[in-house]
Amino acid sequence: MAGFPSGVYALTPECADTARLLRMVEAALKGGAAAVQYREKTGDVALRHEQASELLPLCRRYGVPLIINDDLRLADLADADGVHLGREDAGLREARIILGPKKIVGVSCYQSLELARQAQADGADYVAFGSFHPSPTKPQALRAPIRLLHEAAELKLPVVAIGGITAENAVELIEAGADAIAVISALFDAPDVEQAARELNRLFVCESED
């Protein structure tokens, strides 16, 4: 499944209620989310394995990859479609050895084009830059300049923008070169998750028509 789709990249909220989490993620998938990242920082091992294992068949029913945030071991155990690695996580080469060549490996590159170049050389399937806007999830995150997306055009990889992204500010990022936008609050804090996903997804349709 190597390769990464363009569009809305839904990052799951912290939610100990697995049934509720599945309902929210399915609503995002119905609204056109192109990929899902399971992101659970506080849950215990049993909860994380339960949720990842139940999200996987849901995502596959919609033909959408499930990426596990940070946890290479969980990605392997759950047979997820890939893993997303940050600065403090396992190395990309280790991830590739464990998951194999067909799984997706994405890398957070923060505000650094050099990190992205290295990730490309090491075999990443996509790179993520951010935070482009103040984020309620990571309020202390450093800002990434919009020009970074223009500069990333040199990469032969899909580029994901992250950080405080909404339907109002996403257009500038997409026009600057973001292939996908990673969202949590703008999607899962919305009163209608499916409609929020549709509105975000529509931005990519409009951009392709221009």
PAMIKE-375394 format. One record per atom (N, C-alpha, C): x, y, z; residue in one letter. Coordinates in steps of 0.1 Angstrom, whole numbers. Atoms other than C-alpha are relative to their C-alpha. Example, Ala and Ser with C-alpha at 12.3 -4.5 7.8 and 13.67 -1.06 7.14 Angstrom:
R  9  -12  0  A
R  123  -45  78  A
R  9  12  0  A
R  -9  -11  0  S
R  137  -11  71  S
R  -8  11  8  S
END
This chain:
R  8  -12  0  M
R  0  0  0  M
R  9  12  0  M
R  -8  -12  0  A
R  30  23  -3  A
R  -5  11  -9  A
R  6  -11  7  G
R  21  58  -15  G
R  -10  6  10  G
R  8  -7  -9  F
R  0  84  2  F
R  -10  9  -8  F
R  10  -8  8  P
R  -33  100  -10  P
R  -1  15  3  P
R  2  -14  -3  S
R  -40  137  -13  S
R  -14  2  5  S
R  13  -3  -5  G
R  -69  153  5  G
R  0  2  15  G
R  1  -2  -14  V
R  -81  153  41  V
R  6  -11  8  V
R  -7  10  -9  Y
R  -59  135  66  Y
R  -6  1  14  Y
R  8  -1  -12  A
R  -81  128  96  A
R  9  -5  12  A
R  -7  4  -12  L
R  -61  127  129  L
R  -10  -2  12  L
R  11  3  -10  T
R  -82  110  156  T
R  3  8  13  T
R  -1  -6  -13  P
R  -89  128  189  P
R  2  -10  11  P
R  -2  8  -12  E
R  -81  114  223  E
R  -15  -4  4  E
R  13  5  -3  C
R  -112  92  231  C
R  1  -14  5  C
R  0  14  -6  A
R  -114  63  255  A
R  -12  -8  -3  A
R  13  7  4  D
R  -149  54  243  D
R  2  -5  -15  D
R  -4  5  14  T
R  -140  31  213  T
R  -12  1  -9  T
R  12  -1  9  A
R  -176  30  200  A
R  -2  14  -5  A
R  2  -14  5  R
R  -178  68  199  R
R  11  4  -10  R
R  -11  -3  9  L
R  -144  70  183  L
R  -3  -6  -14  L
R  3  6  12  L
R  -155  46  156  L
R  -11  8  -8  L
R  11  -8  7  R
R  -187  66  149  R
R  6  13  -6  R
R  -5  -12  5  M
R  -167  98  146  M
R  9  -2  -13  M
R  -9  3  11  V
R  -141  83  123  V
R  -8  -4  -13  V
R  8  4  12  E
R  -168  67  101  E
R  -7  12  -6  E
R  6  -12  5  A
R  -185  101  98  A
R  10  8  -9  A
R  -10  -7  8  A
R  -152  116  86  A
R  3  -8  -13  A
R  -2  8  12  L
R  -148  87  61  L
R  -11  2  -10  L
R  12  -3  8  K
R  -183  93  48  K
R  1  13  -7  K
R  -1  -13  5  G
R  -174  129  43  G
R  12  1  -10  G
R  -10  -1  10  G
R  -144  120  21  G
R  14  0  5  G
R  -13  0  -5  A
R  -114  117  44  A
R  8  -10  -8  A
R  -9  8  9  A
R  -85  103  23  A
R  9  -9  8  A
R  -8  8  -8  A
R  -65  89  52  A
R  -3  3  14  A
R  2  -1  -15  V
R  -68  83  90  V
R  12  -3  7  V
R  -11  3  -9  Q
R  -41  86  116  Q
R  -6  -2  14  Q
R  4  3  -14  Y
R  -48  69  149  Y
R  11  6  9  Y
R  -8  -7  -9  R
R  -34  92  175  R
R  -5  0  14  R
R  5  2  -14  E
R  -38  82  212  E
R  13  1  9  E
R  -12  -2  -8  K
R  -12  96  236  K
R  -1  -5  14  K
R  2  3  -14  T
R  -28  87  269  T
R  -5  -14  3  T
R  6  13  -3  G
R  -45  53  265  G
R  10  -10  3  G
R  -8  11  -3  D
R  -31  22  279  D
R  2  -10  -12  D
R  -3  9  11  V
R  -17  -6  257  V
R  -12  -8  -5  V
R  12  7  4  A
R  -49  -26  257  A
R  -10  8  -8  A
R  9  -9  7  L
R  -70  4  247  L
R  5  3  -14  L
R  -6  -4  13  R
R  -46  14  219  R
R  -1  -12  -10  R
R  1  11  9  H
R  -46  -21  205  H
R  -14  -3  -4  H
R  14  1  3  E
R  -83  -24  207  E
R  -5  10  -10  E
R  5  -11  9  Q
R  -90  9  190  Q
R  7  -2  -14  Q
R  -6  1  13  A
R  -64  4  163  A
R  -5  -12  -8  A
R  5  13  6  S
R  -77  -32  156  S
R  -14  2  -6  S
R  13  -2  5  E
R  -112  -19  152  E
R  -1  11  -10  E
R  -1  -11  10  L
R  -103  12  132  L
R  4  -6  -14  L
R  -5  5  13  L
R  -85  -9  106  L
R  -10  -6  -9  L
R  10  5  10  P
R  -114  -29  91  P
R  -10  11  -4  P
R  9  -11  4  L
R  -135  3  92  L
R  6  8  -12  L
R  -7  -7  10  C
R  -109  22  72  C
R  1  -8  -13  C
R  -2  8  12  R
R  -104  -7  48  R
R  -14  -1  -8  R
R  13  0  6  R
R  -142  -8  42  R
R  -2  12  -10  R
R  1  -12  8  Y
R  -138  27  28  Y
R  12  2  -10  Y
R  -11  -1  8  G
R  -106  20  10  G
R  10  11  3  G
R  -9  -11  -5  V
R  -86  44  31  V
R  11  -5  10  V
R  -11  5  -9  P
R  -52  38  48  P
R  -2  5  15  P
R  -1  -3  -14  L
R  -49  37  86  L
R  14  1  4  L
R  -14  -3  -4  I
R  -17  52  98  I
R  1  1  16  I
R  -2  -1  -15  I
R  -5  47  135  I
R  10  11  3  I
R  -9  -11  -4  N
R  10  78  151  N
R  10  -5  10  N
R  -11  2  -10  D
R  44  73  168  D
R  3  -15  3  D
R  -2  13  -7  D
R  40  36  178  D
R  2  -11  -11  D
R  -4  10  10  L
R  59  13  154  L
R  -5  -14  4  L
R  4  14  -4  R
R  51  -18  175  R
R  -15  -2  -2  R
R  14  1  2  L
R  14  -11  174  L
R  -4  -1  -14  L
R  2  1  14  A
R  15  -5  137  A
R  2  -14  -5  A
R  -3  14  4  D
R  31  -39  133  D
R  -10  -10  5  D
R  9  10  -6  L
R  9  -58  157  L
R  -14  1  -6  L
R  14  -2  5  A
R  -24  -43  143  A
R  0  -2  -15  A
R  -1  1  14  D
R  -12  -48  107  D
R  -6  12  -7  D
R  5  -12  6  A
R  -20  -12  100  A
R  7  3  -13  A
R  -5  -3  13  D
R  -13  4  67  D
R  13  8  0  D
R  -12  -7  -1  G
R  16  24  80  G
R  2  7  14  G
R  -4  -7  -12  V
R  32  45  107  V
R  4  14  -3  V
R  -5  -13  2  H
R  39  82  112  H
R  10  3  11  H
R  -11  -1  -9  L
R  72  90  129  L
R  3  15  3  L
R  -5  -13  -4  G
R  82  121  149  G
R  14  0  4  G
R  -14  -2  -4  R
R  115  134  162  R
R  5  -11  10  R
R  -4  9  -11  E
R  115  111  193  E
R  -3  -15  -3  E
R  5  13  2  D
R  102  80  176  D
R  11  -9  -7  D
R  -10  9  7  A
R  119  50  159  A
R  4  6  -13  A
R  -5  -5  12  G
R  140  56  129  G
R  -7  -5  -13  G
R  8  3  13  L
R  126  55  93  L
R  5  -14  -5  L
R  -5  12  5  R
R  149  27  83  R
R  -4  -12  8  R
R  5  11  -8  E
R  139  6  113  E
R  -14  -3  -3  E
R  14  2  3  A
R  103  12  105  A
R  -2  -8  -13  A
R  1  7  13  R
R  108  0  69  R
R  4  -14  1  R
R  -4  14  -2  I
R  126  -31  81  I
R  -11  -8  6  I
R  10  7  -7  I
R  98  -40  105  I
R  -13  -1  -8  I
R  13  0  7  L
R  68  -30  84  L
R  1  -5  -15  L
R  -2  5  14  G
R  82  -40  50  G
R  -2  12  -10  G
R  0  -10  10  P
R  83  -21  17  P
R  -14  5  -5  P
R  13  -3  5  K
R  46  -20  10  K
R  -8  9  10  K
R  7  -8  -9  K
R  35  -1  41  K
R  5  15  -1  K
R  -2  -14  1  I
R  33  37  44  I
R  8  4  12  I
R  -8  -6  -11  V
R  60  55  65  V
R  0  15  -3  V
R  -1  -14  1  G
R  55  92  70  G
R  8  6  11  G
R  -10  -6  -9  V
R  78  116  88  V
R  -4  15  3  V
R  1  -15  -3  S
R  73  149  107  S
R  13  7  -2  S
R  -13  -8  3  C
R  98  174  94  C
R  -1  14  6  C
R  1  -13  -7  Y
R  85  204  114  Y
R  2  12  -9  Y
R  -3  -12  8  Q
R  100  235  99  Q
R  12  -1  -8  Q
R  -13  2  6  S
R  129  219  82  S
R  -1  -8  -14  S
R  -1  6  13  L
R  134  212  45  L
R  11  -10  0  L
R  -11  10  0  E
R  166  194  53  E
R  -4  -13  6  E
R  5  12  -6  L
R  148  169  75  L
R  -8  -7  -11  L
R  8  6  10  A
R  124  163  46  A
R  9  -6  -11  A
R  -9  6  10  R
R  153  158  21  R
R  6  -13  6  R
R  -6  12  -5  Q
R  168  133  45  Q
R  -11  -12  1  Q
R  11  10  -1  A
R  134  115  50  A
R  -2  -6  -14  A
R  2  5  14  Q
R  131  113  12  Q
R  11  -10  -4  Q
R  -11  8  3  A
R  166  98  9  A
R  -1  -13  8  A
R  1  12  -8  D
R  158  73  36  D
R  -13  -9  -3  D
R  11  8  5  G
R  126  61  18  G
R  -14  3  6  G
R  13  -4  -5  A
R  97  80  34  A
R  -10  0  -12  A
R  11  -1  10  D
R  63  79  16  D
R  -6  13  0  D
R  5  -14  0  Y
R  53  114  27  Y
R  7  7  11  Y
R  -6  -8  -10  V
R  66  142  48  V
R  -11  10  5  V
R  9  -10  -6  A
R  47  166  71  A
R  7  12  6  A
R  -5  -12  -5  F
R  54  202  79  F
R  -10  7  9  F
R  9  -7  -8  G
R  40  224  106  G
R  7  5  13  G
R  14  -4  0  S
R  26  240  127  S
R  -2  13  -8  S
R  2  -12  8  F
R  13  265  102  F
R  -9  10  7  F
R  9  -9  -8  H
R  -13  280  126  H
R  0  -5  14  H
R  2  4  -14  P
R  -19  280  163  P
R  -8  -12  2  P
R  7  13  -1  S
R  -30  245  173  S
R  -4  -2  14  S
R  4  3  -13  P
R  -51  236  203  P
R  6  -13  5  P
R  -6  13  -4  T
R  -35  202  203  T
R  15  2  5  T
R  -14  -3  -4  K
R  1  216  204  K
R  2  15  0  K
R  0  -15  -1  P
R  -2  252  215  P
R  14  6  0  P
R  -14  -6  -1  Q
R  36  256  220  Q
R  8  -3  -12  Q
R  -8  4  12  A
R  46  242  186  A
R  5  12  -8  A
R  -6  -11  8  L
R  69  264  165  L
R  -8  1  -13  L
R  7  -2  13  R
R  54  280  134  R
R  9  -3  -12  R
R  -6  3  13  A
R  63  268  99  A
R  -4  11  -10  A
R  4  -10  9  P
R  64  295  72  P
R  -7  -6  -13  P
R  7  5  12  I
R  41  291  41  I
R  10  -3  -11  I
R  -9  2  10  R
R  71  294  19  R
R  6  -14  0  R
R  -6  14  -1  L
R  83  260  31  L
R  -8  -9  -9  L
R  7  9  9  L
R  55  244  11  L
R  4  3  -14  L
R  -4  -3  13  H
R  66  262  -20  H
R  14  -7  -3  H
R  -13  5  1  E
R  102  251  -14  E
R  0  -16  -1  E
R  1  15  0  A
R  91  215  -8  A
R  -5  -6  -13  A
R  3  5  13  A
R  80  213  -44  A
R  12  -8  -7  A
R  -11  8  5  E
R  115  200  -51  E
R  0  -15  4  E
R  1  14  -5  L
R  107  168  -32  L
R  -9  -8  -9  L
R  8  9  8  K
R  93  139  -51  K
R  -9  -9  10  K
R  8  6  -10  L
R  70  131  -22  L
R  -13  8  3  L
R  11  -8  -5  P
R  35  140  -10  P
R  3  8  12  P
R  -3  -9  -11  V
R  36  169  14  V
R  -13  3  8  V
R  12  -2  -9  V
R  12  171  44  V
R  3  13  8  V
R  -1  -12  -9  A
R  5  204  62  A
R  -8  -3  13  A
R  7  3  -13  I
R  -5  203  99  I
R  1  12  9  I
R  0  -11  -10  G
R  -13  227  127  G
R  -10  10  -1  G
R  10  -10  0  G
R  -44  246  134  G
R  -8  3  -13  G
R  6  -1  13  I
R  -59  240  100  I
R  -15  0  1  I
R  15  -1  1  T
R  -95  250  93  T
R  -4  2  -15  T
R  5  -2  14  A
R  -117  253  62  A
R  3  14  -5  A
R  -3  -14  4  E
R  -109  290  63  E
R  14  2  -4  E
R  -14  -3  3  N
R  -71  289  63  N
R  7  -11  -9  N
R  -6  11  7  A
R  -66  256  44  A
R  4  3  -15  A
R  -1  -3  14  V
R  -69  271  9  V
R  14  5  -3  V
R  -14  -6  2  E
R  -36  291  12  E
R  10  -11  1  E
R  -10  11  -2  L
R  -18  259  23  L
R  0  -9  -13  L
R  2  9  12  I
R  -32  238  -6  I
R  6  7  -12  I
R  -5  -8  11  E
R  -24  266  -31  E
R  15  1  0  E
R  -15  -1  -1  A
R  12  267  -17  A
R  7  -13  -3  A
R  -6  13  3  G
R  17  230  -24  G
R  -3  -11  9  G
R  3  12  -9  A
R  2  209  4  A
R  -9  -10  -8  A
R  7  11  6  D
R  -10  176  -10  D
R  -11  -5  9  D
R  10  5  -10  A
R  -29  168  22  A
R  0  10  12  A
R  1  -8  -12  I
R  -41  187  53  I
R  -4  -9  11  I
R  3  8  -12  A
R  -39  170  87  A
R  -8  8  9  A
R  9  -7  -9  V
R  -68  180  109  V
R  -5  -9  11  V
R  6  7  -11  I
R  -81  171  143  I
R  -13  9  4  I
R  11  -9  -6  S
R  -102  200  159  S
R  -10  4  -11  S
R  9  -5  11  A
R  -116  214  126  A
R  -10  -11  -5  A
R  8  11  4  L
R  -130  179  120  L
R  -8  -6  11  L
R  7  8  -10  F
R  -138  161  152  F
R  -6  9  11  F
R  8  -9  -9  D
R  -149  192  172  D
R  -12  6  -6  D
R  11  -6  7  A
R  -174  201  146  A
R  -13  -7  4  A
R  13  7  -4  P
R  -211  195  154  P
R  -4  -11  -10  P
R  3  10  10  D
R  -214  175  122  D
R  13  -4  -7  D
R  -13  4  5  V
R  -182  156  115  V
R  0  -3  -15  V
R  1  3  14  E
R  -193  143  81  E
R  -1  13  -9  E
R  1  -13  7  Q
R  -203  178  69  Q
R  14  7  0  Q
R  -13  -7  -1  A
R  -170  192  82  A
R  10  -6  -10  A
R  -9  7  9  A
R  -151  166  62  A
R  -3  3  -14  A
R  4  -3  14  R
R  -171  173  31  R
R  5  14  -4  R
R  -4  -13  2  E
R  -163  210  34  E
R  15  1  -3  E
R  -14  0  1  L
R  -126  204  38  L
R  4  -8  -13  L
R  -3  8  12  N
R  -126  178  10  N
R  -3  8  -13  N
R  4  -8  11  R
R  -143  202  -13  R
R  11  10  -5  R
R  -11  -9  3  L
R  -113  225  -11  L
R  10  -6  -10  L
R  -9  7  9  F
R  -92  199  -29  F
R  -6  -1  -14  F
R  8  2  12  V
R  -119  194  -56  V
R  1  14  -7  V
R  0  -13  6  C
R  -120  232  -62  C
R  14  3  -5  C
R  -14  -3  4  E
R  -82  234  -64  E
R  4  -7  -13  E
R  -3  8  12  S
R  -80  206  -90  S
R  -7  6  -12  S
R  8  -5  11  E
R  -106  224  -111  E
R  6  13  -5  E
R  -6  -14  4  D
R  -87  258  -111  D
R  11  -1  -11  D
END
